[in-house]
Amino acid sequence: MASSVKMHLKVTEGCRLPVKRDLEGQDEWHLAEILSVKDIGEGSMLYYVHYVDFNKRLDEWVSEERLDSSKMQLPKKETKSSSHRRTESRPASPEHEIVLNGITPSDCQPVKKSSCKVTRKRKAEEDSQESSDGAPRQTGSMTVHVPEDKISRIKNINCIEVGKYRLKPWYFSPYPIELTKYDVVYLCEFCLKYVKSVTCLQRHLSKCQLKFPPGNEIYRKNNISFFEIDGRKNKTYAQNLCLLAKCFLDHKTLYYDTDPFLFYVMTESDSKGFHLVGYFSKEKESTEDYNVACILTLPPHQRKGFGKLLIEFSYALSKIEGKAGTPEKPLSDLGLLSYRSYWTYAILNILINLKSDQGQERPQITINQICEKTCIKKEDVISTLQHLNLINYYKGQYILVLSDEVIEGYKRSLAKRKMKIELRCLHWTPKDWSKRGKW
């Protein structure tokens, strides 16, 4: 009976049905939404699917054999519901207590569950980043609300070769359409120029004189360097960097006007040159005190501590500027993980090493003092303390309770940190861009 139904139902864009995935040698069925259908000839079709409740980086083209059209669901409108959970104060434990001054009940609003628990596969930020005016969430159902953006939901580049690495893009990036027909797009790892073949790359490398990013080296420690690149002075490099980054960033819109931005590129050096590891960009003038616009560690270098090093470097620049900073929102799921980890480390580093003044039973600190010491914005400090469940109301005042579990987690994090930004290795003077006639 199921097979006869399967023959008569036509799989179209927008419908949902189970799709078979091979996970470590075991087949599993996951509900997926059909985003696009492609005729490859001889009666065969390919379907571009988005796995529901999974990150878009897992989207892929699948053959008809992997679909179970007997359980197909027709497209339907999505309903949104929001719920607020109140957090209850608990009595203070005697483990490690700090009196928290300068904080009001309005600062301690409940944190939504989705912003506290983040996994690598699920888009945990969906609820916390929905706007109040009903903007569509950035998942497979977005096509219902924004049909004109459909093309950007489909990965267009199959593979990118940069230096010794071959990378599988996670998301759409607006490379020239003529490159999308090739199995591999080749990039010069120093100037990031893109070409269609190995022959074209070799011809380019014979002429390219760059062995490092085209900017000022402002930091070097061992083989790690940071280069500051002006998006106006080095427009081609900045645009090529953005095109590459867009392959791995879903939450950012790509703009070709790079003039208002500075790019801080982190490299690893060897005898052949300075090789791209990651970067972050920031606005030359930010009214919101953003110290990062986009941030990315290339996939071959992820889970090695480079992401936290990029974040730490952005706050090192904020310290020299003498003001607190915050990353531009929304963050990707991996970006939120990295920032939560860094904020937790930086804040706990202050709290655990805090000493009591003479005559005081417990050490005391204010939120503003934490912000001054770390250069982390007040809202990020408070959200991190809530995420760690440290803020408690006890006997008429707010206190921070550092449990043994939290302290042990900090010690493990400290033991894993193999790299750290040393301010003595940073040679940089901030510019007042508001007083400059032109960038």
C-alpha positions in Angstrom: 0.0 0.0 0.0 2.9 2.4 0.9 4.6 1.7 -2.4 1.5 2.6 -4.4 1.2 5.9 -2.5 4.8 6.6 -3.2 4.3 6.3 -6.9 1.5 8.9 -7.1 2.9 11.5 -4.7 5.2 14.1 -6.4 8.0 15.5 -4.2 7.9 19.3 -4.5 9.7 22.2 -2.8 8.4 23.0 0.6 7.2 19.6 1.6 8.7 17.6 4.5 9.5 13.9 4.6 11.9 11.5 6.2 15.4 11.3 4.6 17.9 8.5 5.2 21.3 9.6 6.5 24.4 7.5 6.9 25.8 8.3 10.4 29.0 6.4 11.1 27.9 3.4 9.1 24.3 3.3 10.5 21.3 4.5 8.5 19.0 6.9 10.4 15.8 8.6 9.1 15.5 12.4 9.8 12.6 14.7 8.9 13.8 17.1 6.2 12.3 19.9 4.1 12.8 20.0 0.4 14.3 23.3 -0.6 15.0 22.6 -4.3 14.6 19.9 -7.0 17.0 19.3 -9.9 16.5 17.2 -13.0 19.8 15.4 -13.8 18.4 13.6 -16.9 17.1 10.1 -17.8 14.2 10.6 -15.4 16.5 11.0 -12.3 16.1 13.8 -9.8 18.2 15.3 -7.0 16.6 17.0 -4.0 18.3 19.6 -1.8 17.1 19.0 1.7 17.3 20.8 5.1 17.2 18.6 8.1 14.6 20.0 10.5 16.0 21.2 13.8 19.6 20.8 12.5 22.0 23.4 11.4 22.0 24.4 7.7 25.6 23.3 7.3 24.2 19.8 7.1 22.0 20.6 4.1 22.8 18.5 1.1 21.7 17.1 -2.3 20.2 13.6 -2.0 18.9 11.1 -4.5 15.3 9.8 -4.7 16.2 6.5 -3.1 17.0 8.3 0.2 13.4 9.7 0.5 10.4 8.1 2.1 7.6 9.9 0.2 5.0 7.7 1.9 5.2 9.9 4.9 5.4 13.2 3.1 3.9 16.3 4.7 2.6 19.3 2.7 3.9 22.7 3.5 2.1 24.5 6.4 2.5 27.8 8.2 4.7 27.9 11.2 3.3 29.1 14.5 5.5 30.8 17.1 5.0 30.6 20.8 7.1 32.2 23.4 7.3 31.2 27.0 9.1 32.8 29.9 10.5 30.8 32.7 11.2 32.4 36.0 14.4 31.6 37.9 14.0 31.1 41.6 16.5 32.3 44.1 18.2 29.6 46.2 19.9 30.0 49.6 23.5 30.7 49.4 25.9 27.9 50.0 29.1 28.4 52.1 31.4 27.1 49.3 32.6 30.4 47.8 30.6 33.6 48.2 31.1 37.1 46.8 28.9 40.1 47.5 27.6 41.6 44.2 27.0 45.3 44.5 25.5 47.7 42.0 23.0 45.3 40.5 19.2 45.8 40.4 16.3 43.3 40.0 15.8 44.6 36.5 19.3 43.5 35.5 18.5 39.9 36.5 15.7 39.1 34.0 15.2 35.4 33.4 17.3 34.0 30.6 15.5 32.0 28.0 16.4 28.4 27.9 17.4 28.5 24.3 20.2 31.0 25.0 21.6 28.9 27.8 21.9 25.5 26.2 23.6 25.3 22.9 24.5 22.2 20.9 26.5 21.9 17.7 23.7 20.5 15.7 20.6 22.3 16.8 20.0 26.0 16.2 19.6 26.8 19.8 19.5 30.5 19.2 16.2 30.5 17.3 14.0 31.6 20.2 16.4 34.0 21.8 17.1 35.8 18.6 13.6 36.2 17.2 12.8 39.9 16.9 9.6 41.3 18.5 8.2 42.3 15.1 7.8 38.7 14.0 10.9 38.4 11.7 11.3 34.9 10.3 13.8 32.6 11.9 16.8 31.5 9.9 15.8 27.9 9.3 14.5 25.8 6.4 11.0 27.4 6.8 12.3 30.8 5.9 11.2 30.4 2.3 7.6 30.6 3.3 8.2 34.2 4.5 11.0 35.4 2.2 10.7 33.6 -1.2 13.1 36.1 -2.9 15.9 34.8 -0.7 15.5 31.2 -1.7 18.7 31.0 -3.8 20.9 31.9 -0.8 19.6 28.9 1.1 21.3 26.4 -1.2 25.1 25.7 -1.1 26.5 26.7 -4.5 30.2 25.7 -4.1 31.1 22.0 -3.7 34.7 22.3 -2.5 37.3 25.0 -2.0 41.1 24.4 -1.9 43.1 26.9 0.2 46.8 26.0 0.5 47.1 22.4 1.7 43.5 22.2 2.8 40.3 21.2 0.9 37.2 22.7 2.6 33.6 21.7 2.1 31.5 24.9 2.4 28.7 24.9 4.9 26.6 27.7 3.4 25.9 29.7 0.2 28.5 32.3 -0.8 28.0 34.6 -3.8 31.1 33.6 -5.8 30.7 34.3 -9.5 28.2 31.9 -11.0 30.6 30.5 -13.5 32.6 28.9 -10.7 29.7 26.9 -9.4 29.9 24.4 -12.2 33.4 23.2 -11.1 34.0 20.5 -8.6 36.7 22.5 -6.9 37.4 26.3 -6.6 41.1 27.1 -6.0 42.2 30.0 -3.8 45.6 31.6 -3.4 46.2 31.2 0.3 48.0 34.6 0.6 45.9 37.0 -1.5 42.7 34.8 -1.6 42.2 35.3 -5.4 39.8 32.6 -6.7 40.4 30.6 -9.9 38.7 27.7 -11.6 41.6 25.2 -12.1 45.0 24.1 -10.8 46.6 25.4 -14.0 45.2 28.9 -13.4 46.3 28.7 -9.8 49.9 27.8 -10.7 50.0 30.6 -13.2 48.8 33.0 -10.6 51.2 31.8 -7.9 54.1 32.4 -10.4 53.1 36.1 -10.3 51.8 36.6 -6.8 54.4 38.2 -4.6 52.4 38.1 -1.3 53.5 35.7 1.5 51.4 37.4 4.2 48.1 39.4 4.4 48.4 42.9 2.9 48.3 44.9 6.0 50.3 46.0 9.1 51.5 43.2 11.4 50.5 44.4 14.9 51.1 41.3 16.9 53.5 38.4 16.9 54.2 35.7 19.5 56.1 32.6 18.4 54.5 31.7 15.0 51.2 33.4 15.6 50.7 36.9 14.0 47.8 39.3 13.6 47.6 41.7 10.7 45.4 44.8 10.6 43.9 45.4 7.2 42.0 48.5 6.1 38.9 47.5 4.0 39.3 50.7 2.0 43.0 50.4 1.2 42.9 46.6 0.5 39.4 46.3 -0.9 40.1 43.3 -3.2 41.6 41.2 -0.4 38.9 42.2 2.0 36.1 41.2 -0.5 37.8 37.9 -1.2 38.1 37.2 2.6 34.4 38.0 3.0 33.5 35.6 0.2 35.5 32.8 1.8 34.1 33.5 5.2 30.5 33.5 3.9 31.0 29.8 3.1 31.0 29.1 6.9 28.9 31.9 8.3 25.1 31.8 7.9 23.9 34.7 10.1 25.8 37.4 8.3 24.9 39.3 5.1 27.7 39.9 2.7 28.3 43.5 1.7 30.8 44.4 -1.0 31.4 47.8 0.6 34.3 47.0 2.9 35.4 50.6 3.4 33.9 51.0 6.9 35.6 47.9 8.2 38.9 46.9 9.6 40.0 43.2 9.3 42.2 41.5 11.8 43.7 38.4 10.3 45.4 35.7 12.4 48.1 33.6 10.7 50.5 30.8 11.5 53.9 31.2 10.0 56.4 28.8 8.6 59.3 28.9 6.1 56.7 29.2 3.2 54.9 32.2 4.6 52.0 33.3 6.9 49.0 31.0 6.5 45.4 32.1 7.2 43.9 30.6 10.4 41.0 33.0 11.1 39.9 36.6 11.3 37.5 39.0 12.7 36.2 42.3 11.3 35.1 45.4 13.2 33.5 48.7 12.2 35.8 51.7 12.2 33.0 53.7 13.9 30.4 51.8 16.0 27.7 53.6 17.9 26.8 50.3 19.7 30.4 49.6 21.0 30.7 46.5 18.8 34.3 45.2 18.8 33.5 42.4 16.4 31.3 42.4 13.3 32.2 38.9 11.9 34.5 36.3 13.3 35.6 33.0 11.9 38.2 30.3 12.5 38.6 28.2 9.3 37.3 24.6 9.8 40.8 22.9 9.7 41.9 25.1 12.7 38.7 24.8 14.8 38.7 23.1 18.2 42.4 24.1 18.7 41.9 27.2 20.8 42.2 29.7 17.9 38.6 30.9 18.3 39.1 31.9 21.9 42.4 33.6 20.9 40.6 35.7 18.3 38.0 36.7 20.8 40.7 37.5 23.4 42.5 39.6 20.9 39.4 41.6 20.1 39.0 42.4 23.9 42.8 43.3 24.0 42.1 46.0 21.4 39.1 47.2 23.5 41.4 47.4 26.6 43.8 49.7 24.7 40.8 51.7 23.4 39.7 52.0 27.1 36.1 50.9 26.6 34.0 47.8 26.9 33.0 45.9 23.7 30.6 43.3 22.5 30.2 41.2 19.4 27.6 42.1 16.8 24.4 40.0 17.1 23.2 37.5 16.2 26.0 35.1 16.8 26.1 31.7 15.1 25.7 28.6 17.2 29.5 27.9 17.2 30.2 31.6 17.8 27.9 31.7 20.8 29.7 28.6 22.2 33.1 30.3 21.8 32.0 33.6 23.3 30.2 31.9 26.3 33.4 30.0 26.9 35.6 33.1 26.8 33.3 35.2 28.9 33.0 32.4 31.5 36.8 32.1 31.7 37.5 35.9 31.8 34.8 36.6 34.5 35.7 33.6 36.7 39.4 34.5 36.4 38.4 37.8 38.1 36.1 36.3 40.7 38.2 33.4 41.8 41.2 35.6 42.4 39.3 38.3 44.2 40.5 39.0 47.8 38.6 40.3 50.7 39.4 43.7 52.1 40.3 44.0 55.8 37.3 43.7 58.0 35.1 42.2 55.3 33.6 38.7 55.7 33.3 38.2 51.9 35.1 39.8 48.9 32.9 42.5 47.2 32.7 43.5 43.6 30.3 45.3 41.3 29.1 44.5 37.8 30.8 47.7 36.6 34.1 46.6 38.1 33.9 43.3 36.3 33.2 45.2 33.1 36.2 47.5 33.7 38.6 44.6 34.4 37.5 42.5 31.4 36.2 45.1 28.9 33.1 42.9 28.5 29.8 44.8 28.2 27.5 44.8 31.2 24.7 42.8 29.5 27.2 40.1 28.5 28.5 39.9 32.0 25.1 39.5 33.5 23.9 37.0 31.0 27.1 34.9 31.6 26.5 35.0 35.4 22.9 33.9 34.9 24.0 31.2 32.4 26.3 29.8 35.1 23.5 30.2 37.7 25.8 32.2 40.0 23.6 35.2 41.0 21.5 34.6 44.1 19.4 36.9 46.3 20.2 36.3 50.0 19.4 38.3 53.1 18.5 41.5 51.2 21.5 41.5 48.8 22.8 39.9 45.6 25.7 37.5 46.0 27.7 35.3 43.7 28.1 31.7 44.8 31.0 29.9 43.2 30.4 26.2 43.7 33.1 23.5 43.6 31.8 22.4 40.2 32.2 25.9 38.7 35.7 26.3 40.2 36.8 22.8 38.9 35.4 23.7 35.4 37.5 26.9 35.5 40.6 24.9 36.4 40.0 22.5 33.6 39.6 25.4 31.2 42.8 27.0 32.5 44.7 23.8 32.0 43.6 23.5 28.4 44.6 27.0 27.4 47.8 26.6 25.5 47.8 30.0 23.8 47.1 33.4 25.4 47.4 37.0 24.1 50.3 38.9 25.6 49.7 42.6 25.6 53.5 43.3 25.5 53.5 41.6 22.0 50.8 43.9 20.7 52.0 47.1 19.0 48.9 49.1 18.1 47.5 52.6 18.5 43.7 53.2 18.0 42.7 55.8 15.6 39.8 58.3 16.0 38.0 57.6 12.8 35.3 60.3 13.5 37.9 63.0 13.1 39.2 61.8 9.8 37.8 63.4 6.6 37.9 60.1 4.7 38.6 56.5 5.7 
